[in-house]
Amino acid sequence: MVDAVRETERKYEAADDIEPPDMRVRGVGSVVDAGRQRLDAVYYDTADGRLAAAGITLRRRTGGSDDGWHLKFPVGPDVREEIRAPLAPEVPRELIALVHSRVREAPLVPVMELVSERRARGLRDAEGTPLAEVSVDHVRARRPSGAAGRPARWTEVEAELAADGRPKLLDRIEKRLLAAGLRRARAASKLERALAETAPEEAPSGSAPEPAAPAPGTAGACVLDYVREQVEALVALDPAVRRDVPDSVHRMRVATRRLRSCFRSASPVLDRAVTDPLGEELRRLAAGLAQDRDREVLAERLSGRLAELPPALRLGPVADRLRAEDRARRGGSRTRAIEVLDDPHHLVLLRELDELLADPPLRPAAERPAPEVLARVLRRDVERLDARVGRALELPPGDERDRALHEARKAAKRARYAAEAARPALGRRAKRAARSLTSVQKLLGEHQDSVVARRALRELALRAHTAGEPSFTYGLLHAREAALAEGYERELPRLWRSVHGRLPG
C-alpha cells in the first residue's frame, strides 16, 4: 500500500557550526525542540541517472518518523509529490510502476548513500498547531561500495511546511535565515548535491559525434521542439494515469493526438516513412486510454443533464442506474488503461520517439525558415477542415451527417494543433487561429458528445424497461440531447463563416 503527500520545503546552504536564528516570525506562537535524529538513506536510479535527470528521487530511508520507501516527483518551485511505501528489502512494485516510463527496461540500482544527523525545531501557532519544521542537517554522502567517486560532507538547513501550512510562512522564515547569513541551496535535493560533489574526477572519454541539430528559426527546429514537448508529456503523465490523478488520462490522450497530428501535418519537415508507424502506435495508445476518458465524459454529461430536470420528471431510480453503469464501466476501463501502459509496445514507442528526437528524419523543408513552412502547413490543414465542414453541411440530418461532423471535428483538432505548433514561428497569427479553431472544435465536440449520449440513453432505457423500471426520463433526456444536436448543427454554418474569415488562407 502506498500513500501520497504534498511536500513544500526550501533548503539553505549553511556553515557546519550554524545555529539557526530565532524562528518566531509573524504567525508563529512557539518554537519547540523536536529532537535529534539519524536518517540513513540509500538512493536508487538507473546506472545512467534517468530519474535524477528528471528531478525524481527514489530512496529507502530508515530513522525518523517516516521509515520506508519514498518516491518524489517535482510539482513546482519548492513543491514535490511524495509517494510513500512501507519499508521492504527491495523497491516495491508499486513504485517501480510509477517510474516505468522513465527507467524503461533498465534496472534500479543503489547510486548514493546519505547519512543525515538532524536537529529539528517545530514551529507552532498560538494554539499549538504545527505550522512548519526547521531542521539543521549535517550530511555525509558517498557512492555505494565499489563505485568510483569521493565522499562529501556539508551542512544545510531545511524549512518544511506542515500539511496545512501556508507558503507565505516560508517567505518569512527565509527572510530570517538570509539575514542570518544563509543562502538558498543551489541544488534542488540532497541527492543532486551529492551526485555533483562525489562525482569521480575522470578525463572525458571520446564519444561519437551527435547528429547536427536543425538551426534555430528553421521549420525543423520548431517542429522538433513541439514533438519534444509532447513526448515529455507522455512520459511525465504515465505515473499520474497509474495513480488515477484527475484529468491525467485526458491530458495523455491530448499529447498522443498532438503528436499524431504533428507527424501528419509536418510531412514537409519529417519523413512520413518514419513517422507513420509511430502514428499507428500512438493511435493504439490513445485507443487504450479512450475507454476511461470516454466513460468519464459520458458519466458527467448524463448526470449533469439529469440534474437539470425538475424532480417531478425524474421517474424511477435513474440516478442509481447511471451510477451503477458508470461503476461497471469504470472497472474495465481503468484496467485497460493500465494494461496499455504496461504493454511492451508502449516502451518500444517511447524508445522510438527518443530515437526520432536524437536523429530526426528531416526532409529538405526542415532547413527553410519556420514561418514560411509552417504557415503553408496551417493553410493546408484549414483547407481540409473547410472541405469536411462543407461536406457535412450538404448532407441531410441523420447518421451519415453525424459521422461527417465527427470527421470535421478531427480535422478541426488537427488544424488547431498545427496552429499551436506554429505559434513560436507565427506568433499572434497562430495564437488567434488556435483560438478560433478551438471554438469550432468545441461545437463539433458537443455535437459528438450528444450523439454518444443518445446512443447510451437508448441502451439505458431498454435495460430499465427490461427491469420493470420507468423509461420516461431516459426518453426525455434523449429528446433533450436531440434538440441540442439540432441547435449545434444550425449554429455551425454561422460559426464557420465567422471563423474561416479570420484563418490563414
C-alpha positions as CSV (number, residue, x, y, z in Angstrom):
1,M,0.0,0.0,0.0
2,V,1.3,3.5,-0.9
3,D,0.4,6.9,0.4
4,A,0.9,10.3,-1.3
5,V,1.7,13.6,0.5
6,R,2.5,17.0,-0.9
7,E,5.8,18.3,0.4
8,T,6.6,22.0,0.4
9,E,10.2,22.9,1.5
10,R,13.2,25.1,0.9
11,K,16.8,24.2,1.5
12,Y,19.7,26.6,2.5
13,E,23.4,26.2,2.5
14,A,25.0,26.8,5.9
15,A,28.3,26.6,7.8
16,D,28.9,23.5,9.9
17,D,28.6,25.4,13.1
18,I,25.3,27.0,12.2
19,E,22.8,27.9,14.9
20,P,19.5,29.0,13.2
21,P,18.2,32.4,14.4
22,D,15.0,32.7,16.4
23,M,12.2,31.4,14.2
24,R,9.3,33.1,16.0
25,V,8.4,35.1,12.9
26,R,4.9,36.5,12.4
27,G,2.3,33.8,12.8
28,V,4.5,31.5,14.9
29,G,3.5,31.3,18.6
30,S,6.1,28.9,19.8
31,V,9.2,27.0,18.7
32,V,9.7,23.5,20.2
33,D,12.8,21.3,20.1
34,A,11.8,18.2,18.0
35,G,14.9,16.3,19.0
36,R,17.8,14.8,17.1
37,Q,17.6,12.0,14.5
38,R,19.9,10.0,12.4
39,L,18.5,9.4,8.9
40,D,20.1,6.7,6.7
41,A,19.0,6.8,3.1
42,V,20.0,4.8,0.0
43,Y,19.0,6.4,-3.3
44,Y,18.1,4.3,-6.3
45,D,18.3,5.1,-10.0
46,T,19.3,3.7,-13.3
47,A,23.1,3.5,-13.9
48,D,22.8,6.4,-16.4
49,G,20.7,8.5,-13.9
50,R,17.4,8.7,-15.7
51,L,15.4,9.6,-12.6
52,A,17.9,12.3,-11.5
53,A,17.8,13.9,-14.9
54,A,14.0,14.3,-14.5
55,G,14.4,15.7,-10.9
56,I,12.8,12.5,-9.5
57,T,14.3,10.8,-6.4
58,L,13.7,7.3,-5.1
59,R,15.1,6.3,-1.7
60,R,14.9,3.7,1.1
61,R,15.3,5.5,4.4
62,T,15.4,4.4,8.0
63,G,15.3,6.7,11.0
64,G,12.8,9.4,11.8
65,S,9.0,9.1,11.8
66,D,8.6,8.0,8.2
67,D,10.8,4.9,7.7
68,G,10.2,3.4,4.3
69,W,10.5,4.0,0.6
70,H,10.0,7.5,-0.7
71,L,9.4,8.4,-4.4
72,K,9.4,12.2,-5.1
73,F,8.1,13.9,-8.2
74,P,8.7,17.6,-8.8
75,V,5.5,19.6,-8.9
76,G,6.6,23.2,-8.9
77,P,9.0,25.6,-7.2
78,D,9.7,24.2,-3.7
79,V,6.9,21.6,-4.1
80,R,7.2,17.8,-4.6
81,E,4.7,15.0,-4.5
82,E,6.0,12.2,-2.3
83,I,4.7,8.7,-2.7
84,R,5.5,6.5,0.4
85,A,5.6,2.7,0.7
86,P,6.4,0.6,3.7
87,L,10.0,-0.5,4.5
88,A,11.0,-3.5,2.4
89,P,14.3,-5.1,1.2
90,E,13.5,-4.4,-2.5
91,V,12.0,-1.5,-4.4
92,P,8.2,-2.0,-4.1
93,R,6.4,-3.0,-7.3
94,E,4.0,-0.1,-6.9
95,L,6.9,2.4,-7.0
96,I,8.6,0.7,-9.9
97,A,5.4,1.0,-11.9
98,L,5.3,4.8,-11.3
99,V,8.8,5.2,-12.8
100,H,8.2,2.7,-15.6
101,S,8.1,5.4,-18.3
102,R,11.4,6.8,-17.2
103,V,13.5,3.8,-16.4
104,R,12.1,1.6,-19.2
105,E,14.0,-1.8,-19.1
106,A,16.9,-0.5,-17.1
107,P,17.3,-1.9,-13.5
108,L,17.1,0.3,-10.5
109,V,20.4,0.1,-8.5
110,P,21.8,1.9,-5.5
111,V,23.6,5.1,-6.6
112,M,24.1,7.1,-3.4
113,E,24.2,6.5,0.4
114,L,23.4,9.5,2.6
115,V,23.6,9.8,6.4
116,S,22.0,12.9,7.9
117,E,22.4,13.9,11.5
118,R,19.3,16.1,12.0
119,R,18.3,18.5,14.7
120,A,14.8,19.8,14.2
121,R,12.6,22.6,15.6
122,G,8.9,22.6,15.3
123,L,7.1,25.9,14.6
124,R,3.5,26.1,16.0
125,D,0.8,28.7,16.2
126,A,-0.7,30.1,19.4
127,E,-3.0,27.1,19.8
128,G,-0.1,24.7,19.4
129,T,-1.0,23.6,15.8
130,P,2.1,22.6,13.8
131,L,3.0,25.1,11.1
132,A,6.4,24.1,9.8
133,E,9.7,22.4,10.8
134,V,13.1,23.9,10.5
135,S,16.0,21.5,10.8
136,V,19.8,21.5,10.6
137,D,21.2,18.5,8.7
138,H,24.8,17.5,8.8
139,V,25.1,15.3,5.7
140,R,27.6,12.7,4.7
141,A,27.4,11.3,1.2
142,R,29.2,8.5,-0.6
143,R,28.8,6.3,-3.6
144,P,28.0,2.7,-3.0
145,S,30.9,0.4,-2.2
146,G,32.9,-0.4,-5.4
147,A,31.7,2.7,-7.3
148,A,34.1,5.4,-8.3
149,G,33.9,8.7,-6.6
150,R,34.9,10.6,-3.4
151,P,32.9,11.2,-0.2
152,A,31.3,14.5,0.6
153,R,30.1,16.4,3.6
154,W,28.0,19.5,4.0
155,T,25.5,21.2,6.3
156,E,22.2,22.5,5.2
157,V,19.1,24.0,6.8
158,E,15.7,22.8,5.6
159,A,12.4,24.6,6.2
160,E,9.3,22.4,5.5
161,L,5.7,23.4,5.8
162,A,3.2,21.2,7.8
163,A,0.4,19.6,5.8
164,D,-1.8,22.7,6.0
165,G,0.9,25.3,6.2
166,R,0.8,28.5,4.1
167,P,3.6,29.3,1.7
168,K,3.9,32.8,3.0
169,L,5.2,31.4,6.2
170,L,8.2,30.1,4.2
171,D,8.8,33.6,2.9
172,R,9.0,34.9,6.4
173,I,11.3,32.1,7.5
174,E,13.5,32.7,4.5
175,K,13.9,36.3,5.3
176,R,15.1,35.5,8.8
177,L,17.5,32.8,7.5
178,L,19.0,35.0,4.8
179,A,19.5,37.8,7.3
180,A,21.5,35.4,9.4
181,G,23.9,34.7,6.5
182,L,22.4,31.6,4.9
183,R,21.7,31.3,1.2
184,R,19.3,29.3,-0.8
185,A,20.7,25.9,-1.9
186,R,21.8,25.7,-5.5
187,A,20.8,22.0,-5.6
188,A,17.1,21.1,-5.5
189,S,17.7,18.0,-3.4
190,K,20.3,16.3,-1.3
191,L,20.8,13.7,-4.0
192,E,21.5,16.4,-6.6
193,R,24.2,17.9,-4.5
194,A,25.6,14.5,-3.5
195,L,25.9,13.4,-7.1
196,A,27.8,16.6,-8.0
197,E,30.2,16.6,-5.1
198,T,31.0,12.8,-5.2
199,A,31.5,12.7,-8.9
200,P,34.7,10.9,-9.9
201,E,37.4,13.0,-11.4
202,E,37.8,11.4,-14.8
203,A,39.0,12.8,-18.1
204,P,36.1,13.0,-20.6
205,S,36.2,10.0,-22.9
206,G,35.8,10.2,-26.6
207,S,32.3,9.6,-28.0
208,A,30.7,9.5,-31.4
209,P,29.6,13.0,-32.6
210,E,25.9,13.7,-32.2
211,P,23.8,14.3,-35.4
212,A,23.7,18.0,-36.2
213,A,20.5,19.7,-34.9
214,P,18.5,21.9,-37.2
215,A,19.4,25.6,-36.9
216,P,17.3,27.8,-34.7
217,G,14.5,29.5,-36.5
218,T,14.1,26.8,-39.1
219,A,11.0,24.7,-39.6
220,G,12.9,21.6,-38.4
221,A,13.8,23.2,-35.0
222,C,10.3,24.5,-34.4
223,V,8.6,21.1,-35.2
224,L,11.1,19.1,-33.1
225,D,10.6,21.4,-30.1
226,Y,6.9,20.7,-30.3
227,V,7.5,17.0,-30.7
228,R,9.9,17.0,-27.7
229,E,7.3,18.8,-25.5
230,Q,4.6,16.2,-26.3
231,V,6.9,13.3,-25.8
232,E,7.9,14.6,-22.4
233,A,4.2,15.0,-21.6
234,L,3.6,11.3,-22.4
235,V,6.5,10.2,-20.1
236,A,5.6,12.6,-17.3
237,L,1.8,11.7,-17.3
238,D,2.4,7.9,-17.1
239,P,2.6,7.9,-13.3
240,A,-0.3,10.3,-13.0
241,V,-2.5,8.0,-15.0
242,R,-1.5,5.0,-12.9
243,R,-2.4,6.9,-9.8
244,D,-5.7,8.0,-11.3
245,V,-4.9,11.7,-10.9
246,P,-7.9,13.7,-12.1
247,D,-7.7,14.7,-15.8
248,S,-4.4,12.8,-16.3
249,V,-6.0,10.4,-18.9
250,H,-7.4,13.3,-20.9
251,R,-4.1,15.1,-20.9
252,M,-2.2,12.0,-22.0
253,R,-4.7,11.4,-24.8
254,V,-4.2,15.1,-25.9
255,A,-0.5,14.6,-26.0
256,T,-0.9,11.5,-28.3
257,R,-3.3,13.3,-30.6
258,R,-1.0,16.3,-30.8
259,L,1.9,14.1,-31.8
260,R,-0.1,12.2,-34.4
261,S,-1.4,15.4,-35.8
262,C,2.1,16.9,-35.9
263,F,3.5,13.9,-37.7
264,R,0.8,14.1,-40.4
265,S,0.7,17.9,-40.8
266,A,4.5,18.3,-40.7
267,S,5.2,15.9,-43.6
268,P,7.2,18.5,-45.4
269,V,9.6,18.6,-42.4
270,L,9.6,15.0,-41.1
271,D,9.7,11.9,-43.3
272,R,6.4,10.0,-43.0
273,A,8.1,6.7,-43.8
274,V,9.4,7.1,-40.2
275,T,6.6,8.9,-38.5
276,D,3.6,6.9,-39.9
277,P,4.5,3.8,-38.0
278,L,4.9,5.9,-34.8
279,G,1.5,7.4,-35.5
280,E,-0.1,4.0,-35.6
281,E,1.5,3.2,-32.2
282,L,0.2,6.5,-30.9
283,R,-3.3,5.6,-32.2
284,R,-3.1,2.3,-30.3
285,L,-2.1,4.1,-27.1
286,A,-4.9,6.6,-27.5
287,A,-7.4,3.8,-28.1
288,G,-6.3,2.1,-24.9
289,L,-6.9,5.3,-22.9
290,A,-10.1,6.3,-24.7
291,Q,-12.4,3.9,-22.8
292,D,-11.6,5.5,-19.5
293,R,-11.8,9.1,-20.7
294,D,-15.0,8.4,-22.8
295,R,-16.6,6.9,-19.7
296,E,-15.8,9.9,-17.6
297,V,-17.2,12.4,-20.2
298,L,-20.4,10.4,-20.7
299,A,-21.0,10.0,-16.9
300,E,-20.5,13.7,-16.3
301,R,-22.8,14.6,-19.2
302,L,-25.7,12.3,-18.3
303,S,-25.6,13.2,-14.6
304,G,-25.5,16.9,-15.5
305,R,-28.5,16.6,-17.8
306,L,-30.4,14.6,-15.2
307,A,-29.7,17.3,-12.6
308,E,-31.3,19.9,-14.9
309,L,-34.6,18.1,-14.8
310,P,-37.3,19.1,-12.2
311,P,-37.7,16.3,-9.6
312,A,-41.2,15.6,-10.9
313,L,-39.7,14.4,-14.2
314,R,-37.2,12.0,-12.7
315,L,-39.2,8.8,-12.7
316,G,-37.6,5.7,-11.3
317,P,-34.1,5.0,-10.0
318,V,-32.4,6.9,-12.8
319,A,-29.6,8.3,-10.8
320,D,-28.9,4.9,-9.2
321,R,-28.8,3.2,-12.6
322,L,-26.4,5.9,-14.0
323,R,-24.0,5.4,-11.1
324,A,-24.2,1.6,-11.4
325,E,-23.5,1.8,-15.1
326,D,-20.5,4.1,-14.5
327,R,-19.1,1.9,-11.8
328,A,-19.4,-1.1,-14.1
329,R,-17.7,0.7,-17.0
330,R,-15.0,2.2,-14.8
331,G,-13.5,-1.1,-13.6
332,G,-12.9,-2.3,-17.1
333,S,-11.7,1.0,-18.4
334,R,-9.2,1.5,-15.6
335,T,-7.8,-2.0,-16.2
336,R,-7.4,-1.3,-19.9
337,A,-5.6,2.0,-19.4
338,I,-3.0,0.3,-17.1
339,E,-2.7,-2.6,-19.4
340,V,-1.8,-0.4,-22.4
341,L,0.9,1.4,-20.3
342,D,2.4,-1.9,-19.2
343,D,2.3,-3.4,-22.7
344,P,5.8,-3.9,-24.2
345,H,4.7,-1.9,-27.2
346,H,4.5,1.2,-25.1
347,L,8.1,1.0,-24.1
348,V,9.0,0.4,-27.7
349,L,7.1,3.5,-28.7
350,L,8.8,5.7,-26.1
351,R,12.2,4.4,-27.2
352,E,11.5,5.1,-30.9
353,L,10.2,8.6,-30.1
354,D,13.5,9.2,-28.2
355,E,15.4,7.9,-31.3
356,L,13.4,10.2,-33.6
357,L,14.4,13.2,-31.4
358,A,18.0,12.1,-31.3
359,D,18.3,11.5,-35.0
360,P,15.3,13.2,-36.7
361,P,14.3,12.1,-40.2
362,L,14.4,15.6,-41.6
363,R,13.3,16.5,-45.1
364,P,14.6,19.4,-47.2
365,A,11.9,21.8,-46.0
366,A,13.3,21.4,-42.4
367,E,16.1,23.8,-43.3
368,R,13.7,26.6,-44.5
369,P,12.5,29.4,-42.3
370,A,9.8,28.2,-39.9
371,P,7.2,31.0,-40.7
372,E,7.3,30.1,-44.4
373,V,6.9,26.4,-44.0
374,L,4.5,26.3,-41.0
375,A,2.2,28.9,-42.4
376,R,1.8,26.7,-45.5
377,V,1.2,23.6,-43.3
378,L,-1.5,25.5,-41.4
379,R,-3.2,26.7,-44.5
380,R,-3.4,23.2,-45.8
381,D,-5.0,21.9,-42.6
382,V,-7.5,24.7,-42.7
383,E,-8.4,23.8,-46.3
384,R,-9.0,20.2,-45.2
385,L,-11.3,21.4,-42.4
386,D,-13.2,23.7,-44.8
387,A,-13.8,20.7,-47.1
388,R,-15.1,18.5,-44.3
389,V,-17.4,21.1,-42.8
390,G,-18.8,21.8,-46.3
391,R,-19.5,18.1,-47.0
392,A,-21.2,17.6,-43.6
393,L,-23.5,20.6,-44.1
394,E,-24.5,19.3,-47.5
395,L,-25.8,16.0,-46.0
396,P,-29.4,15.7,-44.6
397,P,-29.7,15.3,-40.8
398,G,-29.1,11.7,-39.7
399,D,-26.4,9.1,-39.1
400,E,-24.3,10.0,-42.2
401,R,-24.2,13.7,-41.3
402,D,-23.3,12.7,-37.7
403,R,-20.3,10.7,-39.0
404,A,-19.3,13.6,-41.3
405,L,-19.4,16.1,-38.5
406,H,-17.2,13.8,-36.4
407,E,-14.7,13.7,-39.2
408,A,-14.8,17.5,-39.3
409,R,-14.2,17.6,-35.6
410,K,-11.0,15.5,-36.2
411,A,-9.9,17.9,-38.9
412,A,-10.6,20.9,-36.5
413,K,-8.3,19.3,-33.9
414,R,-5.6,18.7,-36.4
415,A,-5.7,22.3,-37.6
416,R,-5.8,23.6,-34.1
417,Y,-2.7,21.6,-33.2
418,A,-0.9,22.8,-36.3
419,A,-1.6,26.4,-35.1
420,E,-0.3,25.6,-31.7
421,A,2.9,24.0,-33.1
422,A,3.4,27.1,-35.4
423,R,2.9,29.6,-32.6
424,P,6.7,30.1,-31.9
425,A,7.1,30.9,-35.6
426,L,3.9,32.8,-36.4
427,G,3.2,34.4,-33.1
428,R,-0.1,36.2,-32.7
429,R,-1.4,34.9,-36.1
430,A,-1.1,31.3,-34.9
431,K,-2.5,32.2,-31.4
432,R,-5.6,33.7,-33.0
433,A,-6.0,30.8,-35.3
434,A,-5.8,28.3,-32.5
435,R,-8.4,30.2,-30.5
436,S,-10.8,30.3,-33.5
437,L,-10.3,26.7,-34.3
438,T,-10.9,25.7,-30.7
439,S,-14.3,27.3,-30.9
440,V,-15.2,25.2,-33.9
441,Q,-13.7,22.0,-32.3
442,K,-15.7,22.7,-29.1
443,L,-19.0,23.0,-31.0
444,L,-18.3,19.8,-33.0
445,G,-17.2,18.1,-29.8
446,E,-20.5,19.0,-28.1
447,H,-22.4,17.6,-31.1
448,Q,-20.4,14.3,-31.0
449,D,-20.9,14.0,-27.2
450,S,-24.6,14.4,-27.9
451,V,-24.5,11.5,-30.4
452,V,-22.8,9.3,-27.9
453,A,-25.1,10.3,-25.1
454,R,-28.2,9.5,-27.2
455,R,-26.8,6.1,-28.0
456,A,-26.2,5.4,-24.3
457,L,-29.6,6.7,-23.2
458,R,-31.3,4.3,-25.6
459,E,-29.4,1.4,-24.2
460,L,-30.2,2.5,-20.6
461,A,-33.9,2.9,-21.4
462,L,-34.0,-0.6,-22.8
463,R,-32.3,-2.1,-19.7
464,A,-34.6,-0.1,-17.4
465,H,-37.7,-1.3,-19.3
466,T,-36.5,-4.9,-19.1
467,A,-36.0,-4.4,-15.3
468,G,-39.6,-3.1,-14.9
469,E,-38.5,0.5,-14.3
470,P,-40.0,3.6,-15.9
471,S,-38.2,4.6,-19.1
472,F,-39.8,8.0,-19.4
473,T,-36.9,10.0,-18.1
474,Y,-34.4,8.4,-20.4
475,G,-36.7,9.3,-23.4
476,L,-36.9,12.9,-22.1
477,L,-33.1,13.1,-21.8
478,H,-32.8,11.6,-25.3
479,A,-35.1,14.3,-26.7
480,R,-33.2,17.0,-25.0
481,E,-29.9,15.7,-26.5
482,A,-31.5,15.6,-29.9
483,A,-32.7,19.2,-29.6
484,L,-29.2,20.3,-28.6
485,A,-27.6,18.5,-31.5
486,E,-30.0,20.2,-33.9
487,G,-29.0,23.5,-32.3
488,Y,-25.3,22.8,-32.8
489,E,-25.9,21.9,-36.5
490,R,-27.8,25.2,-37.0
491,E,-25.1,27.2,-35.3
492,L,-22.2,25.6,-37.3
493,P,-22.6,27.5,-40.6
494,R,-22.6,30.8,-38.9
495,L,-19.7,30.0,-36.7
496,W,-17.7,28.6,-39.5
497,R,-18.2,31.6,-41.7
498,S,-17.1,33.8,-38.9
499,V,-14.1,31.8,-38.1
500,H,-13.0,31.0,-41.6
501,G,-12.6,34.6,-42.5
502,R,-10.0,35.0,-39.7
503,L,-7.9,32.0,-40.5
504,P,-4.8,31.9,-42.7
505,G,-5.9,31.2,-46.3
